[in-house]
Amino acid sequence: MDTVIKAFGLVFQFDVMIAVVASAFYGLTVGALPGLSATMATALLVPVTFYLSPIAAIATIITASAMAIFSGDIPGCLLRIPGTPASAAYTDEAYAMTRKGQAETALGICLWFSALGGIAGTLSLMLIAPLLAEMALSFSTYENFWLAMLGLMCSTLVARSSPIKAIAAMLLGLLITCIGIDNPGGVPRFTFGSTDLLGGIEVIPALVGVFALAEVMRSLTERDPPKIENRRLGSILKGQWQLTKEYPKQQTRGNIVGIIIGVLPGAGADMAAWVSYAMAKRFSKTPEKFGTGHPEGLIEAGASNNASLASGWVPALLFGIPGDTITAIAIGVLYMKGLNPGPTLFTSQAESMYALYIIFILGNIIMIPFGIVMIRLASKVVGAPRSAVMPVIMIFCAVGAFATAGNNLFAVWCVAFFGVFGFVMEKNGYPVAAMVLGIVMGTMVEQNFV
């Protein structure tokens, strides 16, 4: 009980509360902009976390990612353009409801069931992680090596592209971690005489490059989204309690599928949403209604993607294995703040773990009022011109990398290189998520192997 009280004390501090509120609005804004992902929102936050306390830093990552996953549903409902990849699975269904004059119901489902799914995922994190931590304390280098290999292989098997391309991308990530002198042999590798490469490739500039800068480049090749017609929306949450009682199986199944997929390394919220929507249609008594503006699939997939977000932290906190691209970034922040992932984290810094649980629940509760405000402001946010947004994101990428790397210009060049590299990879069907997993886990794999 003392630990729980200490955790509440860590969370309800002025700087943490400011971080939660600010990152909530930031996540909602980025998620609502078509084409920008929750991962990109998280990657851009990393330079900011450099100046925050450990709990405030983690709070920004958790809150912004949860808000962005929901907010991606707004342009999907109103414009048939998914704001984030996690929204793509049910965009047509949500837009069909809007065309039937049920935009408020569609947006309300996305908001209400995202919040409930996020809370269910948090409960799974609270129950599963401590139990696994006890078992993991007995792991030696053998188990850790094979666990890391399992994580890498899972990431390639769940990739939506060709498994061969996913494996190639993952191996490329492992190769990138070989650069520098920080290896068991202490021998410079792949440095080509450059002193800048002796320290290896920093994870944060690489992540910012492949997720944020590559996204900017991709947006330059696409047209601006159409404007939302300015019409007044009615009550957003009207009828949601009735739907909760009407579809308990779909909601529960979505939560369970999301939790299971979240724990799989490399899968993530977009995979959870696609699988849950397909399952909703497969087990529905009225599958012919899907695609015509039927709430069933929307409820299951909406609950699933936010449930996977919290459960993705289970392998990240226990073994330093990212559950998805967001937790890959979070692992970098955890190391930077001295909260090194591993089973001992649950014993040596238990109050920080409880604080993390509290932030997850708090983030999903405030999602409802904040989400309603964002839905009301949707026409202004979604219609923001890319010509104004993208230069600001590019400046954030460059300044953030420069600051986090100790004012080293080489980090900016890394962001630029990985931005171009990530853009080319995505264009040719190579998943950058698999490469990122290789970069994040390469050191763990090699050290345990040796």
C-alpha positions as CSV (number, residue, x, y, z in Angstrom):
1,M,0.0,0.0,0.0
2,D,2.9,2.3,0.7
3,T,4.2,1.8,-2.8
4,V,0.8,2.7,-4.3
5,I,0.6,5.9,-2.2
6,K,4.1,6.8,-3.4
7,A,3.1,6.2,-7.0
8,F,0.1,8.5,-6.6
9,G,2.5,11.1,-5.2
10,L,4.8,10.7,-8.2
11,V,1.9,11.1,-10.7
12,F,-0.1,14.0,-9.1
13,Q,2.7,16.5,-9.3
14,F,2.4,19.8,-11.1
15,D,5.0,19.0,-13.9
16,V,3.5,15.5,-14.6
17,M,-0.1,16.9,-14.8
18,I,1.0,19.6,-17.2
19,A,2.9,17.0,-19.3
20,V,-0.3,14.8,-19.4
21,V,-2.6,17.6,-20.4
22,A,-0.2,19.1,-23.0
23,S,0.7,15.7,-24.6
24,A,-3.0,14.8,-24.7
25,F,-3.9,17.8,-26.9
26,Y,-0.7,17.3,-28.9
27,G,-1.5,13.6,-29.5
28,L,-5.1,14.4,-30.5
29,T,-4.0,17.1,-32.9
30,V,-1.3,15.0,-34.6
31,G,-3.6,11.9,-34.8
32,A,-6.4,14.0,-36.4
33,L,-4.1,15.2,-39.2
34,P,-4.5,12.7,-42.1
35,G,-1.3,10.7,-42.9
36,L,0.5,11.4,-39.6
37,S,0.8,8.3,-37.3
38,A,0.8,7.8,-33.6
39,T,4.3,6.6,-33.9
40,M,5.4,9.9,-35.5
41,A,3.7,11.8,-32.7
42,T,5.6,9.8,-30.2
43,A,9.0,10.1,-32.0
44,L,8.7,13.9,-32.1
45,L,8.1,13.9,-28.3
46,V,11.4,12.3,-27.6
47,P,13.5,15.5,-27.6
48,V,11.0,17.1,-25.2
49,T,11.3,14.2,-22.7
50,F,15.0,14.9,-22.5
51,Y,14.1,17.9,-20.2
52,L,11.4,16.2,-18.1
53,S,11.5,14.1,-15.0
54,P,11.3,10.3,-15.6
55,I,7.6,10.0,-14.7
56,A,6.6,13.1,-16.7
57,A,8.6,11.8,-19.7
58,I,6.9,8.4,-19.7
59,A,3.5,10.2,-19.1
60,T,3.9,12.2,-22.3
61,I,4.6,9.0,-24.4
62,I,1.7,7.1,-22.9
63,T,-0.9,9.9,-23.2
64,A,0.1,11.2,-26.6
65,S,0.1,7.7,-28.2
66,A,-3.3,6.7,-26.7
67,M,-4.9,10.0,-27.8
68,A,-3.4,9.8,-31.4
69,I,-4.7,6.3,-31.9
70,F,-8.2,7.5,-31.1
71,S,-7.9,10.8,-32.9
72,G,-7.0,9.0,-36.2
73,D,-10.6,7.9,-36.3
74,I,-11.9,11.5,-36.7
75,P,-10.8,12.1,-40.3
76,G,-11.7,8.5,-41.0
77,C,-15.3,9.1,-39.9
78,L,-15.7,12.5,-41.6
79,L,-13.5,12.3,-44.7
80,R,-12.9,8.5,-45.3
81,I,-9.2,9.2,-44.8
82,P,-7.7,7.3,-41.8
83,G,-5.7,9.7,-39.6
84,T,-3.4,6.8,-38.4
85,P,-2.8,3.3,-39.8
86,A,-4.7,1.8,-36.8
87,S,-7.8,3.5,-38.1
88,A,-7.6,2.2,-41.6
89,A,-9.3,-1.2,-40.8
90,Y,-12.7,0.3,-40.1
91,T,-12.6,3.7,-42.0
92,D,-15.1,2.6,-44.6
93,E,-17.6,1.4,-41.9
94,A,-17.3,4.6,-40.0
95,Y,-17.7,6.8,-43.1
96,A,-20.8,4.7,-44.1
97,M,-22.4,5.6,-40.8
98,T,-21.6,9.3,-41.4
99,R,-23.2,9.1,-44.9
100,K,-26.3,7.7,-43.2
101,G,-26.4,10.8,-41.0
102,Q,-24.9,9.0,-37.9
103,A,-21.6,10.8,-37.7
104,E,-22.1,11.5,-33.9
105,T,-22.7,7.8,-33.3
106,A,-19.7,6.7,-35.3
107,L,-17.4,9.2,-33.5
108,G,-18.9,8.3,-30.2
109,I,-18.3,4.6,-30.7
110,C,-14.6,5.3,-31.6
111,L,-14.2,7.5,-28.5
112,W,-16.1,5.5,-25.9
113,F,-14.8,2.0,-26.9
114,S,-11.2,3.2,-27.4
115,A,-11.3,4.5,-23.8
116,L,-12.8,1.2,-22.5
117,G,-10.3,-0.8,-24.5
118,G,-7.4,1.2,-23.2
119,I,-8.5,0.6,-19.6
120,A,-8.9,-3.2,-20.3
121,G,-5.3,-3.2,-21.8
122,T,-4.0,-1.5,-18.7
123,L,-5.6,-4.1,-16.4
124,S,-3.9,-6.8,-18.5
125,L,-0.6,-5.0,-18.1
126,M,-1.1,-4.8,-14.3
127,L,-2.0,-8.5,-14.0
128,I,0.4,-10.1,-16.6
129,A,3.6,-8.1,-16.2
130,P,4.3,-8.8,-12.4
131,L,3.5,-12.5,-12.8
132,L,5.9,-12.8,-15.8
133,A,8.5,-10.7,-14.0
134,E,8.7,-13.3,-11.2
135,M,9.4,-16.0,-13.8
136,A,11.8,-13.8,-15.8
137,L,14.1,-13.3,-12.8
138,S,15.3,-16.8,-13.2
139,F,16.3,-16.2,-16.9
140,S,19.9,-16.5,-17.9
141,T,21.6,-15.4,-21.1
142,Y,20.4,-18.5,-22.9
143,E,16.7,-17.7,-22.3
144,N,17.2,-14.0,-23.0
145,F,18.9,-14.7,-26.3
146,W,16.2,-17.0,-27.6
147,L,13.5,-14.7,-26.3
148,A,15.0,-11.8,-28.3
149,M,15.2,-14.1,-31.4
150,L,11.5,-15.0,-30.9
151,G,10.7,-11.3,-30.7
152,L,12.5,-10.6,-33.9
153,M,10.9,-13.5,-35.8
154,C,7.4,-12.5,-34.5
155,S,8.0,-9.1,-35.9
156,T,8.7,-10.5,-39.4
157,L,5.9,-13.0,-39.4
158,V,3.2,-10.5,-38.5
159,A,4.4,-7.9,-41.1
160,R,1.8,-7.2,-43.7
161,S,4.4,-7.2,-46.5
162,S,6.3,-10.2,-47.8
163,P,8.0,-12.2,-44.9
164,I,11.3,-12.2,-46.9
165,K,11.3,-8.4,-47.1
166,A,10.5,-8.2,-43.4
167,I,13.4,-10.5,-42.5
168,A,15.7,-8.5,-44.8
169,A,14.6,-5.3,-43.0
170,M,15.1,-6.9,-39.6
171,L,18.6,-8.1,-40.6
172,L,19.4,-4.6,-41.8
173,G,18.5,-3.3,-38.4
174,L,20.8,-5.8,-36.7
175,L,23.6,-4.8,-39.1
176,I,23.1,-1.1,-38.1
177,T,23.6,-2.0,-34.4
178,C,27.0,-3.5,-35.3
179,I,28.4,-0.1,-36.2
180,G,30.8,1.4,-33.6
181,I,33.0,0.3,-30.8
182,D,30.3,-0.6,-28.2
183,N,30.4,-4.4,-28.6
184,P,31.7,-7.3,-26.5
185,G,35.0,-7.3,-28.3
186,G,35.5,-3.5,-28.1
187,V,36.7,-3.5,-31.7
188,P,35.7,-0.6,-34.1
189,R,33.3,-2.1,-36.7
190,F,32.0,-0.4,-39.9
191,T,33.3,3.0,-38.9
192,F,35.3,3.6,-42.2
193,G,37.7,5.8,-40.3
194,S,35.0,8.2,-39.0
195,T,35.2,9.2,-35.4
196,D,31.5,10.1,-35.4
197,L,30.7,6.4,-36.1
198,L,32.8,5.1,-33.2
199,G,29.9,5.7,-30.8
200,G,27.5,3.8,-33.1
201,I,24.2,4.9,-34.4
202,E,22.0,6.4,-31.7
203,V,18.5,4.8,-31.6
204,I,16.6,8.1,-31.2
205,P,17.9,9.9,-34.3
206,A,17.2,6.7,-36.3
207,L,13.7,6.4,-35.0
208,V,12.9,10.1,-35.6
209,G,14.2,9.8,-39.1
210,V,12.3,6.7,-40.2
211,F,9.1,7.6,-38.5
212,A,8.8,11.4,-38.6
213,L,11.0,12.6,-41.5
214,A,9.9,9.8,-43.8
215,E,6.3,10.7,-43.0
216,V,6.9,14.3,-44.1
217,M,8.5,13.1,-47.3
218,R,5.5,10.8,-47.9
219,S,3.0,13.6,-47.4
220,L,4.7,15.7,-50.0
221,T,3.9,13.1,-52.6
222,E,0.1,13.1,-51.7
223,R,-2.6,15.6,-52.2
224,D,-4.1,17.7,-49.4
225,P,-7.2,16.1,-47.9
226,P,-10.6,17.7,-48.8
227,K,-12.1,20.2,-46.4
228,I,-14.7,19.0,-43.9
229,E,-18.2,20.5,-44.4
230,N,-18.9,22.7,-41.4
231,R,-21.9,21.1,-39.8
232,R,-23.0,21.1,-36.2
233,L,-22.6,17.7,-34.5
234,G,-25.1,16.5,-31.9
235,S,-24.3,14.7,-28.6
236,I,-21.3,12.5,-29.1
237,L,-21.9,10.0,-26.3
238,K,-25.6,9.6,-26.8
239,G,-26.6,6.0,-27.0
240,Q,-23.1,4.6,-26.2
241,W,-24.2,3.0,-23.0
242,Q,-27.0,1.2,-24.9
243,L,-24.4,-0.1,-27.4
244,T,-22.2,-1.3,-24.6
245,K,-25.1,-3.4,-23.2
246,E,-26.1,-4.5,-26.7
247,Y,-22.6,-5.7,-27.9
248,P,-20.8,-7.1,-24.8
249,K,-19.3,-10.1,-26.7
250,Q,-17.8,-7.9,-29.4
251,Q,-16.3,-5.5,-26.9
252,T,-14.8,-8.3,-24.8
253,R,-13.5,-10.2,-27.8
254,G,-11.9,-7.0,-29.2
255,N,-10.2,-6.4,-25.8
256,I,-8.8,-10.0,-25.6
257,V,-7.6,-10.0,-29.2
258,G,-6.0,-6.5,-28.7
259,I,-4.2,-7.7,-25.5
260,I,-2.9,-10.9,-27.2
261,I,-1.7,-9.1,-30.3
262,G,-0.2,-6.2,-28.2
263,V,2.1,-8.7,-26.4
264,L,3.4,-10.1,-29.7
265,P,6.6,-8.1,-30.6
266,G,6.2,-5.9,-33.6
267,A,2.4,-6.4,-34.1
268,G,0.9,-3.2,-32.7
269,A,-2.5,-1.4,-32.8
270,D,-3.0,-1.5,-36.6
271,M,-2.6,-5.3,-36.7
272,A,-5.0,-5.6,-33.8
273,A,-7.6,-3.5,-35.5
274,W,-7.5,-5.4,-38.8
275,V,-7.7,-8.8,-37.0
276,S,-10.6,-7.7,-34.8
277,Y,-12.6,-6.2,-37.6
278,A,-12.2,-9.5,-39.6
279,M,-13.2,-11.6,-36.5
280,A,-16.2,-9.4,-35.9
281,K,-17.4,-10.0,-39.5
282,R,-16.6,-13.7,-39.3
283,F,-18.6,-14.3,-36.0
284,S,-21.4,-11.9,-36.7
285,K,-25.0,-13.1,-37.1
286,T,-25.5,-10.4,-39.8
287,P,-22.2,-10.2,-41.8
288,E,-24.1,-8.7,-44.8
289,K,-24.5,-5.5,-42.8
290,F,-20.7,-4.9,-42.6
291,G,-19.6,-2.0,-44.8
292,T,-23.1,-0.4,-44.7
293,G,-22.6,1.6,-41.5
294,H,-23.0,-1.2,-38.9
295,P,-21.6,-0.5,-35.4
296,E,-20.6,-4.1,-34.6
297,G,-17.2,-4.1,-36.4
298,L,-16.5,-0.6,-35.3
299,I,-17.0,-1.5,-31.6
300,E,-14.7,-4.6,-31.8
301,A,-11.9,-3.0,-33.7
302,G,-12.0,0.3,-31.8
303,A,-11.7,-1.6,-28.5
304,S,-8.9,-3.8,-29.8
305,N,-6.5,-1.1,-31.1
306,N,-6.3,0.8,-27.8
307,A,-6.2,-2.5,-25.7
308,S,-3.1,-3.5,-27.7
309,L,-1.4,-0.2,-26.9
310,A,-1.2,-0.9,-23.2
311,S,-0.4,-4.7,-23.4
312,G,2.5,-3.8,-25.9
313,W,4.3,-2.5,-22.8
314,V,4.4,-5.9,-21.2
315,P,7.4,-7.3,-23.3
316,A,8.9,-3.7,-23.4
317,L,9.1,-3.4,-19.6
318,L,10.0,-7.0,-18.8
319,F,12.6,-7.7,-21.5
320,G,13.3,-4.5,-23.4
321,I,11.5,-6.1,-26.4
322,P,9.1,-3.6,-28.1
323,G,5.5,-4.8,-28.5
324,D,5.2,-2.2,-31.3
325,T,6.9,0.8,-32.8
326,I,5.6,3.1,-30.0
327,T,7.1,1.0,-27.3
328,A,10.4,0.8,-29.3
329,I,10.6,4.6,-28.9
330,A,9.5,4.3,-25.2
331,I,12.3,1.9,-24.5
332,G,14.8,4.5,-25.6
333,V,13.2,7.0,-23.3
334,L,13.2,4.5,-20.4
335,Y,16.9,3.9,-20.8
336,M,17.6,7.6,-21.1
337,K,15.7,8.2,-17.8
338,G,17.5,5.4,-15.8
339,L,14.4,3.1,-15.8
340,N,16.2,0.2,-17.5
341,P,13.6,-2.4,-18.7
342,G,13.9,-5.8,-17.1
343,P,12.2,-7.9,-14.4
344,T,14.1,-6.1,-11.6
345,L,12.3,-2.9,-12.6
346,F,9.2,-4.3,-10.8
347,T,11.1,-4.8,-7.5
348,S,13.7,-2.1,-7.4
349,Q,11.4,0.7,-8.8
350,A,7.9,-0.6,-8.0
351,E,6.5,2.8,-7.3
352,S,7.5,3.9,-10.9
353,M,5.6,0.9,-12.3
354,Y,2.5,1.7,-10.3
355,A,2.8,5.3,-11.5
356,L,2.9,4.1,-15.0
357,Y,-0.3,2.1,-14.5
358,I,-2.0,5.1,-13.0
359,I,-1.0,7.3,-16.0
360,F,-2.5,4.7,-18.4
361,I,-5.8,4.7,-16.6
362,L,-5.8,8.5,-16.2
363,G,-5.0,9.0,-19.9
364,N,-7.9,6.8,-21.0
365,I,-10.3,8.5,-18.6
366,I,-9.4,12.1,-19.8
367,M,-9.6,10.8,-23.4
368,I,-13.4,11.1,-23.2
369,P,-13.7,14.9,-22.4
370,F,-10.7,15.8,-24.4
371,G,-11.8,13.7,-27.3
372,I,-15.2,15.4,-27.4
373,V,-13.4,18.8,-27.6
374,M,-11.2,17.6,-30.4
375,I,-14.3,16.3,-32.4
376,R,-15.9,19.7,-32.1
377,L,-12.6,21.3,-33.4
378,A,-12.2,18.7,-36.1
379,S,-12.9,20.9,-39.1
380,K,-10.2,23.4,-38.0
381,V,-7.5,20.7,-37.2
382,V,-8.1,18.3,-40.1
383,G,-8.1,21.2,-42.5
384,A,-4.7,22.5,-41.4
385,P,-2.6,23.1,-44.6
386,R,0.3,20.7,-45.0
387,S,2.5,23.6,-46.2
388,A,2.3,25.0,-42.7
389,V,2.5,21.7,-40.7
390,M,5.4,19.9,-42.4
391,P,8.1,22.5,-42.1
392,V,7.4,22.7,-38.4
393,I,7.7,18.9,-38.1
394,M,11.1,19.0,-40.0
395,I,12.4,21.7,-37.6
396,F,11.3,19.6,-34.6
397,C,13.2,16.6,-36.1
398,A,16.4,18.5,-36.6
399,V,16.4,20.4,-33.4
400,G,15.3,17.4,-31.3
401,A,18.0,15.1,-32.6
402,F,20.7,17.9,-32.2
403,A,19.6,18.4,-28.5
404,T,19.3,14.7,-27.5
405,A,22.7,13.8,-29.0
406,G,24.6,16.4,-26.8
407,N,24.5,19.2,-29.5
408,N,26.1,16.9,-32.1
409,L,25.4,17.8,-35.7
410,F,26.1,14.2,-36.7
411,A,22.7,13.3,-35.2
412,V,21.0,15.6,-37.6
413,W,22.7,13.9,-40.5
414,C,21.6,10.6,-39.1
415,V,17.9,11.8,-39.0
416,A,18.2,13.0,-42.6
417,F,19.8,9.7,-43.8
418,F,17.3,7.5,-42.0
419,G,14.4,9.7,-43.2
420,V,15.4,9.1,-46.9
421,F,16.2,5.5,-46.1
422,G,12.8,4.9,-44.4
423,F,10.9,6.6,-47.2
424,V,12.6,4.4,-49.9
425,M,12.1,1.3,-47.9
426,E,8.3,1.9,-47.5
427,K,8.0,2.8,-51.2
428,N,9.4,-0.6,-52.0
429,G,7.4,-2.6,-49.5
430,Y,10.1,-3.2,-46.8
431,P,8.5,-2.6,-43.4
432,V,10.5,-0.1,-41.3
433,A,9.0,-1.5,-38.1
434,A,11.0,-4.7,-38.6
435,M,14.2,-2.7,-39.1
436,V,13.5,-0.6,-36.0
437,L,13.1,-3.7,-34.0
438,G,16.4,-4.9,-35.2
439,I,18.1,-1.6,-34.2
440,V,16.5,-1.6,-30.7
441,M,17.2,-5.3,-29.9
442,G,20.5,-5.8,-31.7
443,T,22.7,-5.1,-28.7
444,M,20.6,-7.4,-26.5
445,V,20.8,-10.2,-29.0
446,E,24.6,-9.9,-29.5
447,Q,25.5,-9.5,-25.8
448,N,23.4,-12.5,-24.7
449,F,24.8,-14.6,-27.7
450,V,28.4,-13.9,-26.7
